[in-house]
Amino acid sequence: MTKRFGDTVALDDVSFEIPQGEFVIVLGVSGSGKSTLLRCMNALETPTEGEIRVGDDPVTSPRDDIAMIFQQHNIIDQMTAYSNALTGSLNRNSFIGSLLQLQDESDKLQALEALNTVGLLDEAQQSAKRMSGGQQQRVGIARALVQDPTILLADEPVASLDPGSSQQVMGYLRTAARKRDLTAVISLHQVNLARKFGERFTGLRDGQKVFDGYRDEFDMDVIDQIYGDIDTEGMFAADPDEATEASGGSTDDASSKRASSGGMAK
């Protein structure tokens, strides 16, 4: 797949396949093509050449089974965490019905379950504007889960968060993906978070894919391939001791996932 914006080549002949259920981290400096790749996967941008496929189906318009989490969580401050999560069911309900919270009981239970998945069930009735940035991003994850996707995309979901909140959000993302067998593609710039949570890694540089592999191949030589002469020290955010077992568990070997079928193709 290639994507051009005028004379600028944002993605240059990028091709790969993701088996169902894999947790993929996309790495690269600003301008490397990470956001454009995710926006093409969600049909927010149209490839100039090539295509995105889910199974055998080309992605030509936004799909209910692909959910997107943005760097800015875009939740509604005046609403509660529960009400925000419930808006994930808009694809199944009318706007007026959603505004009046006339959704089916199953949708309401799904919203509560999603909040429980991201550790916010006790804060379900708390106003979003009274929540921390990390909590607000977790509400955004819950909203995406209520959409009931099979593919979860997240574009720099922790870029504006402190290191501790970043680890929590990444832990909950991984927990949600495992619990629901979601195919997840997450763009990051923090290398240490990628190493901590990723199963598979795709590196972009100047719009080209320079690496695509698994944990056992992801070493400092690969990081140099992706980032070149840029000093990567600042990308290794602090790694506090309150770690991720409570918010996502340890990273398992991804080898069992490699044999899975389905997922998102080139």
Secondary structure, DSSP 8 states (H G I E B T S, - for coil): -BEEETTEEEE-S----B-TT-EEEEE--TTSSHHHHHHHHTTSS--SBS--EETTEE--S--TTEEEE-SS----TTSBHHHHHHGGGGGGS-HHHHHTT---HHHHHHHHHHHHHTT-GGGTTSBGGGS-HHHHHHHHHHHHHHT--SEEEEESTTTTS-HHHHHHHHHHHHHHHHHHT-EEEEEES-HHHHHHH-SEEEEEETTEEEEEEEGGG--HHHHHHHHTTS--GGGS----SS-STTTT-----THHHHT---SEE-
